[in-house]
């Protein structure tokens, strides 16, 4: 669940309330904190900036920059397919962001249409640092590689699966293997 709030300094932020069941141990929380700290050190115009992991009203939440836009999950849900030029441009932008993330030794781990946004014509990739946590609560079908590894190759497989879905309107896992 995402909330939007305005800090006292007048800056809008997004707050993602984390499911307490996913934060079952101190080890999970400390791992999440380390990943979010590393994610907060990366700056890119097409990456939603991670600001903090904090407790708010008794719940842990991730604070990020607020992006007033729409996700590509909304386009898929509405049945809208994107054209080749749009998908190509989107793929280039997200691949460039992932190249930086991977160069810094991090993995996104949760590439999916709901984490790719567009606001005022700018593509933004959200949820960096939440990949491991997202996998434990992920609904099927996902966009991950069949091996379900958490690495750069899985990020790239997921990106390709998302681009395929946006281009064809069909989730890649809904196709019989070898269909095309």
N, C-alpha and C positions, 0 to 999 in steps of 0.2 A: 504494500500500500504506500502510495506517495502522498505527501502533504506539501503544501506550499506555505511558506511563511516569510515575513519580512523581518530581518534583523533590525535591531535598534539603530544601526548605522544607515538604514534605508536600503539595504541590499536584499533582493529576493533570493531565496534558496529553496531547494527541494529537500524534503526529508523522507527517507524511505524507512518505514517502521519494519524492523526485522522480527520474524516469527521466533518467539522465545524457545519453541521446541527445537529449532535448528541450532540454537546456541546452548547445547546441552552440557557442555563442559568448559572449564577454564581454558583447556588446551584449544578448543575450537575458537573461543573468543580471542585468545592471544594470537592465534594464527590469522584470524580475520583482521585484527588490528594491525598486524605486521603487513599484510597484503594491502590494506587500505592506506597505510602510511607510505608504502612504496608507490602505490597508484597516485597518491597526492603529490608526489615529486615530479610527475610527468605533466608537461604542458604542451598542448597542441590545439590549434583552433577548431579541430573537428572531434575533440574528445571532451566529454562532459567532465569538468574539473571536480575532483573529490576534495572536499573541504575537511570533513571530520567524521569520526565515529563517536557518538555521544549518547548519553542517557537523557531521555525527555519524557516526562510524566510516567516514570517507572518502566519505560521500554527503551531498548537500545535502538538507535537509528543511525543511518548514514546520511550525512549532509553533503549535498553537491550543489553546484551552480544550478540555477533554475533555467530551464530551456522551455520557452513558450512555443511549443510546436506540436507536431503530430508524429506518431511512430509509424513505421512501415507495416506493423501488425494491423493497424487500422485500414490501410489500403488493401491488405490481403483479406481481412474480414468483410470488407465491402465488395469483394469480388473483382476489384480493380487490378488489371495487369499493367505493368510498366513496359514502355517500349525499350528496344535494344539500346538506344543511345542513353536513356535514363539509367538503365541497369549498368551499362558500361561505366558511366560517370560515377555512379554510386560505388561500384566495385573498386574503382581506382582510389577514391577517397578513403574508403574503409581499409583497403590494403595498405595505403600509406600510413594510416594511423597504426595498424597492426605491426607494420615494419618497425616503427618507433617503439611500440610497446615491447615487442620481442627483442629488439636491440638492447633495451634496458633490463632484459632478463625476466620480464613478466609475461604472463599469459592472460588473455581476457577470460576465456573459459565459458563464456555465456553469449556467444554471438547468435542472435536471433532477431527476428523483425521487431519485437517490442523493445529492443535495446538500440535500434537504429532510428534516429529522429531527424526531422527536417524542420528548421525554424528560420523563417525569412530567407529561404533559399540556401541555408547552410546545413550541411549534413553533420550530425553529431552522434558519436558512439557513446552509449551510456553503460553504467554498471561495471566499470573497470574495478577490479579488486573484490568482486562478489562472485566470481566464477565457481569456486569450490563450494560455497554456500548454496548457490543457485542449483547446482547439480543434485544436492540432496533433497531438493523440493521440486524438481523439474517435472512438469507434466509431459506425457508422451503425446504426439511424437516430437522428438527433438531434432536438432539440426547437426548433432555431433557425428563424428566418424564412428563407424561400427565398433572400433576398438575401445571407444570411450576413454581415451587417454586425455590427460590434461597437458597439452603442449601446443607449440606453434602450429604443427601440422593439423591438429584438431580445430584450431581457430580458422585456418584456411579452408578446411573441409566445410566447416559450418558456414563460412562466408559464401562459398560456392553454392551450398544448399539453399541459403537465403536468396541469393541472386537468381537461382533457378526458379524458386517459388514465386518471386516477384515477376519474373519474365513470363512464366507459363500459367501462373495461377494455381499450380498443383504442387503440393508438398512432395519432395522427392521420395519420401518413404511410402507414399501412396501408390507408387508405380511398381510393377513387378520388376524384379532384377533383370536388367538387360533390355527393358522396354525403353523406347525413346523415339 
